[in-house]
């Protein structure tokens, strides 16, 4: 689900955070991105990963069936058929020696309504339908501190690039519309990841 350069980028972004930072990840699936983030995170910081996991997979599939992008819909339906259990993701991360994390079962919009902590690093990798990415961005970026880092997966779609063609229209459109200077600075791209620092 991640290229190696993307995983290293998540590691480096997490490693750049100050002590006692709070990280929020929207969309966990099998925990690969969580593992890279936790590997770079200092031990005084904490990582929250929000995902419906394996709870009510039939409901998840019904939501996916409403997606407009047919190619993305098919991929997500296929992935939902073999979605790892929350228990397995937890055991994977614990077996790698990570302790400073919590897996939260739920959808980003619902969890945001009861969220109150300021965030130092926000990783958005949930639904890639434009409306859903925009909702995640709107709901969660308000908690991001000035100087905090935001990053999006699958958001660097360049059809004409000979080097990197991966990405989805939803996250790419969101990033092109909203992640701009002067509100966002230090904007970087690694494969399909786009990251930036909040400047307001």
Order of alpha helices (4+ residues) and beta strands (2+ residues): alpha-beta-alpha-beta-alpha-alpha-alpha-beta-alpha-beta-alpha-beta-alpha-beta-beta
